[in-house]
Amino acid sequence: MSHWDALVVAAALLSGCDTLYSEDLQDGQVFEGSLRVNNPFVLSG
């Protein structure tokens, strides 16, 4: 994970977010058991 992506994840965790929309991180990835990454460009089949 890049430094900048880690800063975004840390800010989302500190803010209490439960979903992080990003095309740069792996879709479905979960951080700290509470923050889930959602890539809005992934087609669900």
PDB file of N, CA, C, O and CB in Angstrom:
ATOM      1  N   MET A   1       0.846  -1.166   0.000  1.00  0.00           N
ATOM      2  CA  MET A   1       0.000   0.000   0.000  1.00  0.00           C
ATOM      3  C   MET A   1       0.895   1.233   0.000  1.00  0.00           C
ATOM      4  O   MET A   1       1.891   1.306   0.719  1.00  0.00           O
ATOM      5  CB  MET A   1      -0.965  -0.004   1.216  1.00  0.00           C
ATOM      6  N   SER A   2       0.513   2.185  -0.818  1.00  0.00           N
ATOM      7  CA  SER A   2       1.305   3.415  -0.888  1.00  0.00           C
ATOM      8  C   SER A   2       1.085   4.273   0.362  1.00  0.00           C
ATOM      9  O   SER A   2       0.117   4.104   1.104  1.00  0.00           O
ATOM     10  CB  SER A   2       0.944   4.217  -2.158  1.00  0.00           C
ATOM     11  N   HIS A   3       1.997   5.172   0.553  1.00  0.00           N
ATOM     12  CA  HIS A   3       1.908   6.107   1.673  1.00  0.00           C
ATOM     13  C   HIS A   3       0.592   6.888   1.617  1.00  0.00           C
ATOM     14  O   HIS A   3      -0.069   7.064   2.641  1.00  0.00           O
ATOM     15  CB  HIS A   3       3.109   7.078   1.661  1.00  0.00           C
ATOM     16  N   TRP A   4       0.220   7.346   0.446  1.00  0.00           N
ATOM     17  CA  TRP A   4      -0.977   8.180   0.288  1.00  0.00           C
ATOM     18  C   TRP A   4      -2.240   7.374   0.531  1.00  0.00           C
ATOM     19  O   TRP A   4      -3.177   7.872   1.156  1.00  0.00           O
ATOM     20  CB  TRP A   4      -1.016   8.804  -1.108  1.00  0.00           C
ATOM     21  N   ASP A   5      -2.286   6.134   0.047  1.00  0.00           N
ATOM     22  CA  ASP A   5      -3.444   5.270   0.304  1.00  0.00           C
ATOM     23  C   ASP A   5      -3.577   4.983   1.798  1.00  0.00           C
ATOM     24  O   ASP A   5      -4.685   4.939   2.331  1.00  0.00           O
ATOM     25  CB  ASP A   5      -3.322   3.946  -0.484  1.00  0.00           C
ATOM     26  N   ALA A   6      -2.440   4.788   2.471  1.00  0.00           N
ATOM     27  CA  ALA A   6      -2.461   4.532   3.910  1.00  0.00           C
ATOM     28  C   ALA A   6      -3.010   5.740   4.668  1.00  0.00           C
ATOM     29  O   ALA A   6      -3.725   5.575   5.656  1.00  0.00           O
ATOM     30  CB  ALA A   6      -1.051   4.184   4.414  1.00  0.00           C
ATOM     31  N   LEU A   7      -2.685   6.941   4.219  1.00  0.00           N
ATOM     32  CA  LEU A   7      -3.224   8.146   4.852  1.00  0.00           C
ATOM     33  C   LEU A   7      -4.736   8.236   4.672  1.00  0.00           C
ATOM     34  O   LEU A   7      -5.446   8.628   5.599  1.00  0.00           O
ATOM     35  CB  LEU A   7      -2.552   9.397   4.275  1.00  0.00           C
ATOM     36  N   VAL A   8      -5.231   7.882   3.508  1.00  0.00           N
ATOM     37  CA  VAL A   8      -6.676   7.903   3.258  1.00  0.00           C
ATOM     38  C   VAL A   8      -7.379   6.877   4.150  1.00  0.00           C
ATOM     39  O   VAL A   8      -8.412   7.179   4.748  1.00  0.00           O
ATOM     40  CB  VAL A   8      -6.978   7.615   1.762  1.00  0.00           C
ATOM     41  N   VAL A   9      -6.826   5.677   4.238  1.00  0.00           N
ATOM     42  CA  VAL A   9      -7.403   4.633   5.081  1.00  0.00           C
ATOM     43  C   VAL A   9      -7.384   5.066   6.547  1.00  0.00           C
ATOM     44  O   VAL A   9      -8.379   4.906   7.254  1.00  0.00           O
ATOM     45  CB  VAL A   9      -6.636   3.303   4.900  1.00  0.00           C
ATOM     46  N   ALA A  10      -6.278   5.604   6.998  1.00  0.00           N
ATOM     47  CA  ALA A  10      -6.174   6.054   8.392  1.00  0.00           C
ATOM     48  C   ALA A  10      -7.186   7.152   8.689  1.00  0.00           C
ATOM     49  O   ALA A  10      -7.810   7.138   9.750  1.00  0.00           O
ATOM     50  CB  ALA A  10      -4.753   6.556   8.692  1.00  0.00           C
ATOM     51  N   ALA A  11      -7.359   8.094   7.783  1.00  0.00           N
ATOM     52  CA  ALA A  11      -8.319   9.179   7.987  1.00  0.00           C
ATOM     53  C   ALA A  11      -9.746   8.633   8.046  1.00  0.00           C
ATOM     54  O   ALA A  11     -10.552   9.079   8.862  1.00  0.00           O
ATOM     55  CB  ALA A  11      -8.195  10.226   6.863  1.00  0.00           C
ATOM     56  N   ALA A  12     -10.050   7.673   7.185  1.00  0.00           N
ATOM     57  CA  ALA A  12     -11.387   7.071   7.197  1.00  0.00           C
ATOM     58  C   ALA A  12     -11.636   6.322   8.500  1.00  0.00           C
ATOM     59  O   ALA A  12     -12.724   6.409   9.068  1.00  0.00           O
ATOM     60  CB  ALA A  12     -11.560   6.119   6.003  1.00  0.00           C
ATOM     61  N   LEU A  13     -10.636   5.589   8.975  1.00  0.00           N
ATOM     62  CA  LEU A  13     -10.774   4.863  10.239  1.00  0.00           C
ATOM     63  C   LEU A  13     -10.963   5.825  11.411  1.00  0.00           C
ATOM     64  O   LEU A  13     -11.834   5.613  12.254  1.00  0.00           O
ATOM     65  CB  LEU A  13      -9.546   3.974  10.481  1.00  0.00           C
ATOM     66  N   LEU A  14     -10.164   6.862  11.465  1.00  0.00           N
ATOM     67  CA  LEU A  14     -10.267   7.839  12.555  1.00  0.00           C
ATOM     68  C   LEU A  14     -11.588   8.604  12.526  1.00  0.00           C
ATOM     69  O   LEU A  14     -12.052   9.088  13.558  1.00  0.00           O
ATOM     70  CB  LEU A  14      -9.108   8.821  12.484  1.00  0.00           C
ATOM     71  N   SER A  15     -12.188   8.711  11.348  1.00  0.00           N
ATOM     72  CA  SER A  15     -13.461   9.422  11.207  1.00  0.00           C
ATOM     73  C   SER A  15     -14.665   8.527  11.476  1.00  0.00           C
ATOM     74  O   SER A  15     -15.802   8.996  11.514  1.00  0.00           O
ATOM     75  CB  SER A  15     -13.572  10.012   9.819  1.00  0.00           C
ATOM     76  N   GLY A  16     -14.405   7.233  11.662  1.00  0.00           N
ATOM     77  CA  GLY A  16     -15.496   6.311  11.954  1.00  0.00           C
ATOM     78  C   GLY A  16     -16.259   5.835  10.730  1.00  0.00           C
ATOM     79  O   GLY A  16     -17.381   5.345  10.850  1.00  0.00           O
ATOM     80  N   CYS A  17     -15.667   5.973   9.564  1.00  0.00           N
ATOM     81  CA  CYS A  17     -16.328   5.516   8.340  1.00  0.00           C
ATOM     82  C   CYS A  17     -16.408   3.990   8.325  1.00  0.00           C
ATOM     83  O   CYS A  17     -15.546   3.310   8.881  1.00  0.00           O
ATOM     84  CB  CYS A  17     -15.576   6.030   7.087  1.00  0.00           C
ATOM     85  N   ASP A  18     -17.449   3.460   7.684  1.00  0.00           N
ATOM     86  CA  ASP A  18     -17.535   2.010   7.529  1.00  0.00           C
ATOM     87  C   ASP A  18     -17.331   1.571   6.083  1.00  0.00           C
ATOM     88  O   ASP A  18     -17.108   0.389   5.823  1.00  0.00           O
ATOM     89  CB  ASP A  18     -18.877   1.515   8.028  1.00  0.00           C
ATOM     90  N   THR A  19     -17.406   2.520   5.131  1.00  0.00           N
ATOM     91  CA  THR A  19     -17.175   2.226   3.716  1.00  0.00           C
ATOM     92  C   THR A  19     -16.236   3.265   3.131  1.00  0.00           C
ATOM     93  O   THR A  19     -16.390   4.466   3.353  1.00  0.00           O
ATOM     94  CB  THR A  19     -18.509   2.193   2.927  1.00  0.00           C
ATOM     95  N   LEU A  20     -15.250   2.769   2.372  1.00  0.00           N
ATOM     96  CA  LEU A  20     -14.315   3.644   1.667  1.00  0.00           C
ATOM     97  C   LEU A  20     -14.409   3.323   0.183  1.00  0.00           C
ATOM     98  O   LEU A  20     -14.100   2.206  -0.234  1.00  0.00           O
ATOM     99  CB  LEU A  20     -12.844   3.467   2.196  1.00  0.00           C
ATOM    100  N   TYR A  21     -14.832   4.290  -0.611  1.00  0.00           N
ATOM    101  CA  TYR A  21     -14.937   4.103  -2.048  1.00  0.00           C
ATOM    102  C   TYR A  21     -13.604   4.469  -2.688  1.00  0.00           C
ATOM    103  O   TYR A  21     -13.134   5.601  -2.569  1.00  0.00           O
ATOM    104  CB  TYR A  21     -16.093   4.955  -2.641  1.00  0.00           C
ATOM    105  N   SER A  22     -13.000   3.492  -3.371  1.00  0.00           N
ATOM    106  CA  SER A  22     -11.701   3.711  -3.992  1.00  0.00           C
ATOM    107  C   SER A  22     -11.497   2.734  -5.132  1.00  0.00           C
ATOM    108  O   SER A  22     -11.858   1.561  -5.033  1.00  0.00           O
ATOM    109  CB  SER A  22     -10.575   3.576  -2.962  1.00  0.00           C
ATOM    110  N   GLU A  23     -10.914   3.227  -6.217  1.00  0.00           N
ATOM    111  CA  GLU A  23     -10.556   2.333  -7.312  1.00  0.00           C
ATOM    112  C   GLU A  23      -9.119   1.847  -7.168  1.00  0.00           C
ATOM    113  O   GLU A  23      -8.686   0.977  -7.924  1.00  0.00           O
ATOM    114  CB  GLU A  23     -10.744   3.036  -8.659  1.00  0.00           C
ATOM    115  N   ASP A  24      -8.370   2.394  -6.208  1.00  0.00           N
ATOM    116  CA  ASP A  24      -6.966   2.045  -6.036  1.00  0.00           C
ATOM    117  C   ASP A  24      -6.737   0.884  -5.075  1.00  0.00           C
ATOM    118  O   ASP A  24      -5.693   0.234  -5.135  1.00  0.00           O
ATOM    119  CB  ASP A  24      -6.213   3.239  -5.553  1.00  0.00           C
ATOM    120  N   LEU A  25      -7.689   0.615  -4.197  1.00  0.00           N
ATOM    121  CA  LEU A  25      -7.551  -0.461  -3.228  1.00  0.00           C
ATOM    122  C   LEU A  25      -8.387  -1.662  -3.671  1.00  0.00           C
ATOM    123  O   LEU A  25      -9.263  -1.534  -4.527  1.00  0.00           O
ATOM    124  CB  LEU A  25      -7.978   0.013  -1.817  1.00  0.00           C
ATOM    125  N   GLN A  26      -8.112  -2.817  -3.090  1.00  0.00           N
ATOM    126  CA  GLN A  26      -8.789  -4.052  -3.479  1.00  0.00           C
ATOM    127  C   GLN A  26     -10.247  -4.024  -3.024  1.00  0.00           C
ATOM    128  O   GLN A  26     -10.535  -3.776  -1.853  1.00  0.00           O
ATOM    129  CB  GLN A  26      -8.064  -5.279  -2.884  1.00  0.00           C
ATOM    130  N   ASP A  27     -11.160  -4.277  -3.956  1.00  0.00           N
ATOM    131  CA  ASP A  27     -12.585  -4.310  -3.651  1.00  0.00           C
ATOM    132  C   ASP A  27     -12.872  -5.394  -2.618  1.00  0.00           C
ATOM    133  O   ASP A  27     -12.442  -6.536  -2.779  1.00  0.00           O
ATOM    134  CB  ASP A  27     -13.411  -4.549  -4.932  1.00  0.00           C
ATOM    135  N   GLY A  28     -13.592  -5.043  -1.566  1.00  0.00           N
ATOM    136  CA  GLY A  28     -13.951  -5.994  -0.526  1.00  0.00           C
ATOM    137  C   GLY A  28     -12.950  -6.088   0.613  1.00  0.00           C
ATOM    138  O   GLY A  28     -13.210  -6.758   1.612  1.00  0.00           O
ATOM    139  N   GLN A  29     -11.828  -5.436   0.480  1.00  0.00           N
ATOM    140  CA  GLN A  29     -10.803  -5.469   1.533  1.00  0.00           C
ATOM    141  C   GLN A  29     -11.344  -4.790   2.789  1.00  0.00           C
ATOM    142  O   GLN A  29     -12.033  -3.774   2.703  1.00  0.00           O
ATOM    143  CB  GLN A  29      -9.486  -4.771   1.058  1.00  0.00           C
ATOM    144  N   VAL A  30     -11.032  -5.354   3.956  1.00  0.00           N
ATOM    145  CA  VAL A  30     -11.512  -4.818   5.226  1.00  0.00           C
ATOM    146  C   VAL A  30     -10.314  -4.443   6.089  1.00  0.00           C
ATOM    147  O   VAL A  30      -9.368  -5.218   6.233  1.00  0.00           O
ATOM    148  CB  VAL A  30     -12.425  -5.846   5.960  1.00  0.00           C
ATOM    149  N   PHE A  31     -10.370  -3.245   6.657  1.00  0.00           N
ATOM    150  CA  PHE A  31      -9.313  -2.757   7.541  1.00  0.00           C
ATOM    151  C   PHE A  31      -9.853  -2.659   8.959  1.00  0.00           C
ATOM    152  O   PHE A  31     -10.957  -2.161   9.180  1.00  0.00           O
ATOM    153  CB  PHE A  31      -8.773  -1.381   7.062  1.00  0.00           C
ATOM    154  N   GLU A  32      -9.071  -3.135   9.914  1.00  0.00           N
ATOM    155  CA  GLU A  32      -9.401  -3.040  11.339  1.00  0.00           C
ATOM    156  C   GLU A  32     -10.772  -3.633  11.665  1.00  0.00           C
ATOM    157  O   GLU A  32     -11.369  -3.290  12.686  1.00  0.00           O
ATOM    158  CB  GLU A  32      -9.358  -1.587  11.782  1.00  0.00           C
ATOM    159  N   GLY A  33     -11.267  -4.510  10.815  1.00  0.00           N
ATOM    160  CA  GLY A  33     -12.543  -5.171  11.063  1.00  0.00           C
ATOM    161  C   GLY A  33     -13.768  -4.296  10.908  1.00  0.00           C
ATOM    162  O   GLY A  33     -14.883  -4.736  11.190  1.00  0.00           O
ATOM    163  N   SER A  34     -13.574  -3.039  10.455  1.00  0.00           N
ATOM    164  CA  SER A  34     -14.736  -2.145  10.395  1.00  0.00           C
ATOM    165  C   SER A  34     -14.833  -1.303   9.127  1.00  0.00           C
ATOM    166  O   SER A  34     -15.911  -0.799   8.811  1.00  0.00           O
ATOM    167  CB  SER A  34     -14.712  -1.237  11.565  1.00  0.00           C
ATOM    168  N   LEU A  35     -13.743  -1.142   8.402  1.00  0.00           N
ATOM    169  CA  LEU A  35     -13.740  -0.299   7.204  1.00  0.00           C
ATOM    170  C   LEU A  35     -13.616  -1.177   5.970  1.00  0.00           C
ATOM    171  O   LEU A  35     -12.600  -1.843   5.767  1.00  0.00           O
ATOM    172  CB  LEU A  35     -12.587   0.738   7.254  1.00  0.00           C
ATOM    173  N   ARG A  36     -14.657  -1.171   5.149  1.00  0.00           N
ATOM    174  CA  ARG A  36     -14.681  -2.016   3.954  1.00  0.00           C
ATOM    175  C   ARG A  36     -14.461  -1.152   2.710  1.00  0.00           C
ATOM    176  O   ARG A  36     -15.060  -0.086   2.569  1.00  0.00           O
ATOM    177  CB  ARG A  36     -16.026  -2.793   3.851  1.00  0.00           C
ATOM    178  N   VAL A  37     -13.602  -1.623   1.821  1.00  0.00           N
ATOM    179  CA  VAL A  37     -13.327  -0.927   0.563  1.00  0.00           C
ATOM    180  C   VAL A  37     -14.346  -1.350  -0.479  1.00  0.00           C
ATOM    181  O   VAL A  37     -14.623  -2.537  -0.654  1.00  0.00           O
ATOM    182  CB  VAL A  37     -11.887  -1.217   0.065  1.00  0.00           C
ATOM    183  N   ASN A  38     -14.895  -0.371  -1.161  1.00  0.00           N
ATOM    184  CA  ASN A  38     -15.856  -0.622  -2.235  1.00  0.00           C
ATOM    185  C   ASN A  38     -15.355   0.087  -3.481  1.00  0.00           C
ATOM    186  O   ASN A  38     -15.255   1.314  -3.507  1.00  0.00           O
ATOM    187  CB  ASN A  38     -17.299  -0.137  -1.847  1.00  0.00           C
ATOM    188  N   ASN A  39     -15.038  -0.693  -4.521  1.00  0.00           N
ATOM    189  CA  ASN A  39     -14.626  -0.109  -5.793  1.00  0.00           C
ATOM    190  C   ASN A  39     -15.874   0.073  -6.641  1.00  0.00           C
ATOM    191  O   ASN A  39     -16.467  -0.919  -7.066  1.00  0.00           O
ATOM    192  CB  ASN A  39     -13.563  -1.004  -6.525  1.00  0.00           C
ATOM    193  N   PRO A  40     -16.292   1.306  -6.901  1.00  0.00           N
ATOM    194  CA  PRO A  40     -17.536   1.546  -7.638  1.00  0.00           C
ATOM    195  C   PRO A  40     -17.450   1.148  -9.115  1.00  0.00           C
ATOM    196  O   PRO A  40     -18.468   1.151  -9.808  1.00  0.00           O
ATOM    197  CB  PRO A  40     -17.913   3.005  -7.535  1.00  0.00           C
ATOM    198  N   PHE A  41     -16.260   0.808  -9.606  1.00  0.00           N
ATOM    199  CA  PHE A  41     -16.106   0.440 -11.008  1.00  0.00           C
ATOM    200  C   PHE A  41     -16.095  -1.062 -11.247  1.00  0.00           C
ATOM    201  O   PHE A  41     -15.999  -1.508 -12.391  1.00  0.00           O
ATOM    202  CB  PHE A  41     -14.848   1.031 -11.542  1.00  0.00           C
ATOM    203  N   VAL A  42     -16.192  -1.852 -10.169  1.00  0.00           N
ATOM    204  CA  VAL A  42     -16.228  -3.303 -10.303  1.00  0.00           C
ATOM    205  C   VAL A  42     -17.668  -3.718 -10.579  1.00  0.00           C
ATOM    206  O   VAL A  42     -18.587  -3.361  -9.843  1.00  0.00           O
ATOM    207  CB  VAL A  42     -15.671  -4.009  -9.022  1.00  0.00           C
ATOM    208  N   LEU A  43     -17.843  -4.482 -11.658  1.00  0.00           N
ATOM    209  CA  LEU A  43     -19.168  -4.981 -11.986  1.00  0.00           C
ATOM    210  C   LEU A  43     -19.447  -6.240 -11.176  1.00  0.00           C
ATOM    211  O   LEU A  43     -18.656  -7.183 -11.188  1.00  0.00           O
ATOM    212  CB  LEU A  43     -19.293  -5.263 -13.502  1.00  0.00           C
ATOM    213  N   SER A  44     -20.568  -6.250 -10.476  1.00  0.00           N
ATOM    214  CA  SER A  44     -20.927  -7.462  -9.741  1.00  0.00           C
ATOM    215  C   SER A  44     -21.759  -8.344 -10.662  1.00  0.00           C
ATOM    216  O   SER A  44     -22.667  -7.879 -11.350  1.00  0.00           O
ATOM    217  CB  SER A  44     -21.709  -7.126  -8.422  1.00  0.00           C
ATOM    218  N   GLY A  45     -21.423  -9.625 -10.655  1.00  0.00           N
ATOM    219  CA  GLY A  45     -22.065 -10.525 -11.605  1.00  0.00           C
ATOM    220  C   GLY A  45     -22.857 -11.524 -10.923  1.00  0.00           C
ATOM    221  O   GLY A  45     -23.472 -12.372 -11.570  1.00  0.00           O
TER     222      GLY A  45
END
